[in-house]
Amino acid sequence: MVRYAELIERSARVAGGLAELRVGRGDVLALWLPNVAEYVVLLLAAERLGVCVVGLNTRYRSEELRGILQTSRARALVMMPAFQGVDFAAILRDVRGDVPDLQTVVTVGPAGGGRSDVGVPGAVAYDALERTSPLDRAAETDAHDALAAFTTSGTTSGPKLAVHDGASLARHARNDAVAFEVRGGDVNLCALPFCGVFGLCAMLATLAAGATVLAMPVFDGAEAASAIARHHVTHLFGTDPMLAAILDGADDPSRLGSLRRGGFADFGGRLALQLERWERETGVRFGGLYGSSECFALMTSWPVDLPAAERARVGGVLVDDEMAVRAIDPQTGTTCAHGISGELQFRGYNVTTGYLGNPDATARAFTGDGWFRSGDLGTTLDARTFVFAARLGDSLRLRGYLVDPREIEEFLERHPSIAKAQVVGAGGAEGQVPIAFVQAREGTSIDAVELKNFARERIAAYKVPHTFVAVAAFPTTPSPNGEKIRKAELRKRAQALFETQR
């Protein structure tokens, strides 16, 4: 248990310790830690120093670690030598020669105690930082100094890092506390990793309200259900697979009734079903969300009195009047009327100040009149409300129609033989056709001819998949919020298959 007064005191001491290690304003501090108190202390210490924090997922291995340390040019790294049986120290040794900007490594001891410097030569023990004299807020820092940079990709050697300043993070935390009714005395089960924008925004909203952060270093559905009942948790944020895991792991779903508000990202494509199930079994009414590394997570919420199917939509009402959204026709560049699909673009305090060390990417990300190009397809419902449909790169242009692939996927998943479907486009100068990659339900098999007939009888001809490809699993990549399907890889496979069939 860490109280707020202790949190402030510890962050002042750690700021002093980092300053003694010559980490100061404008530097980058990388944190390779799970959800532990030290993460929060270090973030607050960085704010005192004008230092920018880059979070590293504990699932990362050498390729991701090397790429982010190189891109960020991090001066210092705080890490555990090992976590969940993974030798982080060995991974660091593998990349250390490729990251010359990294001058200092600080090691945090395991939660159960023990030495924190094992396998990390020259490392400074984190405990030594907390024994330093407190550092008063440095006079030369500014609220608009960069405080956090979030990865926009965790799978490439050169990811982009979207930067946000301290003033924007603080404002957004206060707005989220109001939007999701977080109050003093509430408890938020923080199971999403703090290294990602989703987990960090949820945690900061809790701090802004003076509520309790119940940190969960590793998510487990049964443990989460037990913690909700035991600690009378009031708030929960996550993904639809997490929702399912918690209910599946609960001995008695009625004991989850302390929950009052929360929001969920639709990662598994079944958020509506999960929200309906939660409401039926617990009486708790959650809603869908929208967010990104560039524009913050929890940037929208839905009114809780909407039907579950409407609350499950990705999107919602912007949480601050200064935020703005518009949909732009990707071909003409004109603003779409409400209800007409286009690229979602955003403006406001929540939008990134740019990509760390990448001015070219920053310039490409913004329009001439200053709006951020999200790369997402969606529709505005009014001046402050919108619905996301798909990544613009994932959307399909079929016989002149712009089609959300999820529409076809959800239709196919209603077939008794299909457990999951992913639809991508392939084609040439004559236009695109949809290609469906499908997983069979247990005990069934995929019959492409039967599936095509099934689709022809029920959906528009241009939406019927040209080819059905049976797969045992989809290619995925880890993210702070769970596994994401690599649509780009499916598109490559689809295009190669299409070429052989021509």
C-alpha positions in Angstrom: 0.0 0.0 0.0 1.4 3.4 -1.0 -0.4 6.5 0.1 -0.4 9.8 -1.9 1.9 11.6 0.5 4.4 8.8 0.3 4.1 8.8 -3.5 5.0 12.4 -3.6 7.9 12.0 -1.2 9.3 9.0 -3.0 9.1 10.7 -6.4 11.0 13.7 -5.0 13.8 11.4 -3.8 14.0 9.4 -7.0 14.1 12.6 -9.0 17.1 13.6 -6.9 18.7 10.2 -7.5 18.2 10.5 -11.3 19.7 14.0 -11.3 22.8 12.6 -9.6 23.0 10.1 -12.4 23.0 13.1 -14.8 19.5 12.4 -16.1 17.9 15.7 -16.8 15.6 17.9 -18.8 15.2 16.8 -22.4 16.6 13.3 -21.7 14.6 10.1 -22.3 14.1 7.5 -19.6 12.9 4.0 -20.6 10.9 1.9 -18.2 10.9 -1.8 -18.7 8.7 -2.7 -15.8 5.3 -4.4 -15.1 2.6 -2.5 -13.2 4.4 -1.8 -9.9 4.5 1.2 -7.7 8.0 2.1 -8.9 6.6 2.8 -12.4 4.3 5.5 -11.0 7.1 6.9 -8.8 9.4 7.1 -11.7 6.8 8.8 -14.0 6.3 11.5 -11.3 10.0 11.9 -10.8 10.5 12.3 -14.5 7.9 15.1 -14.5 9.9 17.0 -11.9 13.0 16.8 -14.0 11.5 17.5 -17.4 12.4 14.0 -18.6 10.4 12.0 -21.2 9.4 8.5 -20.3 9.1 5.7 -22.8 7.4 2.5 -21.6 8.6 -0.9 -22.8 6.3 -3.9 -22.8 7.4 -6.8 -20.6 6.7 -9.0 -23.6 9.4 -7.3 -25.7 12.5 -9.2 -26.5 15.8 -8.2 -28.1 14.4 -6.9 -31.5 11.8 -4.6 -29.9 14.1 -3.5 -27.1 16.9 -2.6 -29.5 14.5 -0.7 -31.9 12.9 1.4 -29.2 16.1 2.3 -27.4 17.6 3.3 -30.7 14.6 5.3 -31.8 14.2 7.1 -28.5 18.0 7.5 -27.8 17.2 6.8 -24.2 19.8 7.9 -21.8 18.7 5.7 -18.9 16.8 2.4 -18.5 15.0 1.1 -15.4 14.3 -2.6 -15.5 13.9 -5.8 -13.5 16.7 -8.3 -14.2 14.0 -10.9 -14.8 10.2 -11.2 -14.8 7.8 -14.1 -15.4 10.8 -16.4 -15.9 12.2 -14.2 -18.7 15.9 -13.2 -18.3 15.7 -9.4 -19.1 19.3 -9.0 -18.1 20.4 -11.4 -20.9 18.2 -9.6 -23.4 19.8 -6.3 -22.5 23.3 -7.7 -22.8 22.4 -8.9 -26.3 21.5 -5.3 -27.5 23.7 -3.1 -25.3 26.4 -2.7 -27.9 23.8 -1.4 -30.4 22.5 1.4 -28.1 25.4 3.8 -27.4 23.1 6.5 -26.1 22.2 4.3 -23.1 24.5 5.5 -20.3 22.7 4.3 -17.2 20.8 1.2 -16.2 18.8 1.0 -12.9 17.5 -2.3 -11.7 14.4 -2.8 -9.6 14.4 -5.8 -7.2 11.8 -8.6 -7.7 8.5 -8.2 -5.9 9.5 -11.0 -3.5 12.8 -9.4 -2.5 16.3 -10.4 -3.5 19.1 -8.7 -5.3 18.3 -6.4 -8.1 21.6 -6.2 -9.9 22.1 -9.8 -10.9 23.3 -10.1 -14.5 23.4 -6.4 -15.1 27.1 -5.2 -14.8 27.4 -1.6 -13.7 23.7 -1.3 -12.8 22.5 1.1 -10.1 20.0 -0.4 -7.6 16.7 1.4 -7.6 16.7 1.5 -3.8 19.7 3.8 -3.9 17.6 6.4 -5.8 15.0 6.4 -3.0 17.7 7.0 -0.4 18.7 10.3 -2.2 17.8 13.7 -0.8 14.5 14.9 -2.2 14.7 17.2 -5.2 12.4 20.2 -5.3 10.8 20.9 -8.6 13.5 22.2 -10.9 12.8 25.9 -11.8 13.8 25.4 -15.4 11.2 22.7 -16.2 7.9 23.5 -17.9 4.5 21.9 -17.9 4.8 21.6 -21.7 8.0 19.5 -21.5 7.6 16.1 -23.1 6.6 13.6 -20.4 5.5 10.4 -22.2 6.2 8.9 -25.6 4.1 5.9 -26.6 5.0 3.3 -29.2 2.8 3.2 -32.3 4.2 -0.2 -33.2 6.0 -2.9 -31.1 7.1 -5.1 -33.9 9.5 -3.2 -36.0 13.1 -2.2 -35.5 12.2 1.5 -36.0 8.8 2.2 -34.3 7.4 5.7 -34.1 7.1 7.2 -30.6 4.2 9.6 -30.2 5.1 12.4 -27.7 2.7 14.1 -25.2 3.6 16.8 -22.7 2.9 16.9 -18.9 0.1 19.5 -19.2 -1.8 17.5 -21.7 -1.5 14.3 -19.6 -2.7 16.1 -16.5 -5.7 17.7 -18.3 -6.7 14.4 -19.8 -6.5 12.6 -16.5 -8.9 15.1 -14.9 -11.2 14.9 -17.9 -11.3 11.1 -17.8 -11.9 11.1 -14.0 -15.0 13.3 -14.7 -16.2 11.3 -17.8 -16.0 8.0 -16.1 -17.1 9.2 -12.6 -13.9 8.3 -10.8 -14.1 9.7 -7.2 -12.1 9.6 -4.0 -12.7 6.3 -2.3 -13.2 4.5 -5.7 -10.9 1.6 -6.7 -9.7 1.0 -10.3 -8.3 -2.5 -11.1 -5.4 -1.5 -13.4 -4.6 -4.6 -15.3 -3.6 -3.0 -18.6 0.2 -2.3 -18.7 1.3 1.2 -17.7 3.7 1.1 -20.6 0.8 1.6 -23.1 -1.4 4.6 -23.6 -4.5 2.7 -22.5 -3.1 1.5 -19.2 -1.4 4.8 -18.4 -4.4 6.9 -19.1 -6.6 4.7 -16.9 -4.1 4.8 -14.1 -3.6 8.6 -14.3 -7.4 9.2 -14.2 -7.5 7.3 -11.0 -4.7 9.4 -9.5 -6.4 12.6 -10.7 -9.5 11.6 -8.7 -7.6 10.7 -5.5 -8.9 7.1 -5.9 -7.0 3.8 -5.4 -4.9 2.2 -8.1 -5.1 -1.5 -7.6 -2.2 -2.5 -9.8 -2.1 -6.0 -11.5 1.4 -6.8 -12.9 0.1 -9.8 -14.9 -3.5 -10.2 -15.9 -5.4 -13.4 -15.0 -9.1 -13.6 -15.3 -9.8 -15.6 -12.1 -7.4 -13.4 -10.0 -9.0 -10.3 -11.4 -12.5 -11.6 -10.5 -11.3 -12.4 -7.0 -9.7 -8.9 -6.6 -12.8 -7.2 -7.8 -14.9 -8.9 -5.1 -12.3 -8.7 -2.4 -11.4 -5.0 -2.8 -14.8 -3.7 -3.9 -13.4 -2.5 -7.2 -15.5 0.3 -8.8 -13.8 0.8 -12.2 -12.4 -1.5 -14.8 -10.8 -0.8 -18.2 -9.5 -3.3 -20.7 -10.3 -5.4 -23.8 -13.2 -7.7 -24.6 -11.1 -10.8 -24.2 -10.3 -9.6 -20.6 -14.1 -9.1 -20.0 -14.7 -12.7 -21.0 -11.8 -14.0 -18.9 -13.0 -12.3 -15.8 -16.5 -13.7 -16.0 -15.2 -17.1 -16.9 -12.9 -17.0 -13.9 -15.5 -15.7 -11.4 -16.9 -18.2 -8.9 -20.0 -16.1 -8.4 -20.6 -13.3 -11.0 -22.9 -11.5 -8.6 -19.9 -10.6 -6.5 -18.6 -8.4 -9.3 -21.5 -6.0 -8.7 -19.3 -3.4 -7.0 -18.2 -2.3 -10.4 -19.8 1.0 -11.5 -18.1 2.3 -14.6 -15.5 1.3 -17.1 -14.6 1.0 -20.8 -13.4 -1.6 -23.2 -11.6 -1.8 -26.5 -13.0 -4.2 -29.1 -9.9 -6.4 -29.7 -11.6 -9.7 -30.3 -14.6 -8.5 -32.3 -17.1 -9.6 -29.7 -17.5 -6.6 -27.4 -21.3 -6.3 -27.9 -21.8 -10.0 -26.8 -19.5 -9.5 -23.8 -21.3 -6.3 -22.7 -24.6 -8.0 -23.0 -23.3 -11.0 -21.0 -21.9 -8.7 -18.2 -25.2 -6.8 -18.0 -27.2 -10.0 -17.8 -25.0 -11.8 -15.2 -23.8 -8.8 -13.1 -26.0 -5.9 -13.9 -22.9 -3.8 -14.7 -23.2 -1.6 -17.8 -19.8 -0.9 -19.6 -19.1 0.8 -22.9 -16.8 0.8 -25.9 -13.9 3.3 -26.3 -11.6 4.8 -28.8 -8.0 5.9 -28.5 -4.5 5.8 -29.9 -0.9 6.5 -29.0 -1.2 9.8 -30.8 -4.5 11.0 -29.3 -4.6 9.3 -25.9 -6.8 6.4 -24.8 -10.1 7.0 -23.0 -10.7 10.0 -25.3 -14.4 9.1 -25.6 -17.2 7.5 -23.6 -20.8 6.4 -24.3 -23.8 7.3 -22.2 -24.5 4.3 -19.9 -28.2 4.3 -20.7 -27.7 3.3 -24.3 -28.5 -0.3 -25.3 -25.5 -2.6 -25.1 -25.2 -2.9 -28.9 -24.8 0.9 -29.2 -22.5 1.2 -26.2 -20.3 -1.5 -27.8 -19.4 0.7 -30.8 -15.8 1.8 -31.0 -16.0 5.6 -30.6 -18.2 7.7 -28.5 -18.5 11.3 -27.2 -15.3 13.2 -26.8 -14.5 13.9 -23.2 -13.5 17.5 -23.6 -15.0 20.4 -25.5 -11.6 21.4 -26.9 -11.3 18.1 -28.7 -12.6 18.1 -32.2 -13.3 15.4 -34.8 -14.1 15.4 -38.5 -14.4 12.8 -41.3 -12.7 13.6 -44.6 -13.4 11.9 -47.9 -10.0 10.2 -48.7 -10.5 10.8 -52.4 -11.8 14.4 -52.6 -10.4 15.8 -49.3 -13.8 17.3 -48.5 -15.4 17.1 -45.1 -18.1 14.4 -45.0 -21.6 15.1 -43.7 -22.5 13.3 -40.4 -23.2 9.7 -41.1 -21.0 9.5 -44.2 -17.7 7.5 -43.9 -14.3 9.1 -44.2 -11.0 9.3 -42.6 -11.3 10.4 -38.9 -9.1 13.4 -38.2 -8.6 15.0 -34.8 -7.5 18.3 -33.2 -7.1 19.3 -29.6 -4.9 19.2 -26.5 -4.9 15.4 -26.7 -3.1 15.2 -30.0 0.5 14.3 -30.0 3.1 17.1 -30.4 4.9 14.9 -32.9 7.0 11.7 -33.2 10.2 11.6 -31.2 13.2 12.3 -33.5 11.1 11.8 -36.6 10.1 15.2 -38.2 9.3 13.6 -41.5 6.7 11.3 -40.0 5.4 14.2 -37.9 4.9 16.4 -41.0 3.0 13.5 -42.8 0.7 13.0 -39.9 -0.9 16.4 -40.0 -3.0 18.2 -42.6 -2.1 21.7 -43.9 -4.7 23.1 -41.5 -3.4 21.3 -38.5 -5.6 18.2 -38.1 -4.1 14.8 -37.2 -4.7 12.2 -39.8 -5.7 9.1 -37.8 -5.7 6.6 -40.7 -9.0 5.4 -39.3 -12.2 5.0 -41.3 -15.3 6.2 -39.5 -18.4 8.5 -39.4 -19.3 11.5 -37.2 -22.7 11.4 -35.6 -22.5 15.1 -34.5 -19.8 17.6 -33.7 -18.5 15.6 -30.7 -19.5 12.0 -31.4 -18.1 9.5 -33.9 -18.0 5.8 -34.6 -14.8 4.0 -35.8 -15.3 1.4 -38.6 -11.8 0.2 -39.6 -8.2 1.2 -40.2 -8.3 3.0 -43.6 -5.6 0.7 -44.8 -7.8 -2.3 -43.8 -10.9 -0.9 -45.5 -12.0 -2.4 -48.8 -12.8 -0.5 -52.0 -15.2 -3.0 -53.7 -16.8 -1.9 -57.0 -16.5 1.7 -55.9 -18.0 1.1 -52.5 -15.9 1.7 -49.3 -16.6 -1.3 -47.1 -15.6 -2.0 -43.5 -14.1 -5.6 -43.6 -15.6 -6.2 -40.1 -19.1 -6.1 -41.7 -18.2 -9.2 -43.8 -16.3 -10.8 -40.9 -19.2 -10.6 -38.5 -21.5 -12.0 -41.1 -19.2 -15.0 -41.8 -18.8 -15.7 -38.0 -22.5 -16.4 -37.9 -22.0 -19.5 -40.0 -21.9 -22.6 -37.8 -18.5 -23.8 -39.1 -16.6 -20.5 -38.7 -15.1 -19.5 -35.3 -13.3 -16.4 -36.5 -12.8 -14.6 -39.8 -10.5 -11.9 -41.1 -11.2 -10.3 -44.5 -8.6 -8.4 -46.5 -8.5 -7.0 -50.1 -6.4 -8.2 -53.0 -6.4 -7.3 -56.7 -5.0 -5.1 -59.4 -6.0 -2.4 -61.8 -9.4 -3.8 -62.2 -10.2 -3.3 -58.5 -10.2 -5.2 -55.2 -11.9 -8.4 -54.2 -12.3 -9.6 -50.6 -10.3 -12.6 -49.5 -11.5 -14.4 -46.3 -9.1 -16.2 -43.9 -11.2 -18.3 -41.6 -10.8 -20.5 -38.5 -13.1 -23.5 -38.2 -15.1 -24.2 -35.1 -14.1 -27.2 -33.1 -15.5 -30.4 -34.7 -16.2 -28.7 -38.1 -14.3 -28.2 -41.3 -14.2 -25.4 -43.9 -16.1 -26.0 -47.2 -15.3 -23.1 -49.5 -18.1 -23.8 -52.0 -20.7 -24.1 -49.3 -19.5 -20.9 -47.7 -19.6 -18.9 -50.9 -23.2 -20.1 -51.6 -24.1 -19.1 -48.0 -22.7 -15.6 -48.6 -24.2 -15.2 -52.1 -27.7 -15.8 -50.7 -27.4 -13.3 -47.9 -25.1 -10.3 -48.7 -24.4 -8.1 -51.7 -22.5 -9.8 -54.5 -19.5 -7.4 -54.2 -19.0 -8.4 -50.6 -18.9 -12.1 -51.2 -15.3 -13.3 -50.6 -13.5 -14.3 -53.8 -11.6 -17.0 -51.9 -11.8 -18.7 -48.5 -8.6 -19.7 -46.9 -8.7 -22.0 -43.9 -6.1 -21.2 -41.2 -5.3 -22.8 -37.8 -4.4 -19.4 -36.4 -4.0 -15.8 -37.5 -0.6 -14.0 -37.4 -0.4 -11.8 -34.3 1.9 -9.4 -32.6 2.0 -8.4 -28.9 0.8 -4.9 -27.9 0.4 -3.4 -24.4 -3.3 -4.3 -24.6 -3.1 -7.8 -26.0 -2.5 -9.6 -29.2 -3.2 -7.8 -32.5 -3.8 -9.5 -35.8 -1.2 -8.5 -38.4 -3.5 -7.6 -41.3 -0.6 -6.5 -43.4 0.7 -10.1 -43.5 -2.7 -11.4 -44.4 -2.9 -8.9 -47.2 0.5 -10.1 -48.6 -0.7 -13.7 -48.5 -4.0 -12.7 -50.1 -2.3 -10.9 -52.9 0.0 -13.7 -53.6 -2.9 -16.2 -53.7 -4.9 -13.9 -56.0 -2.0 -13.6 -58.4 -1.7 -17.4 -58.7 -5.4 -17.7 -59.4 -5.5 -15.1 -62.2 
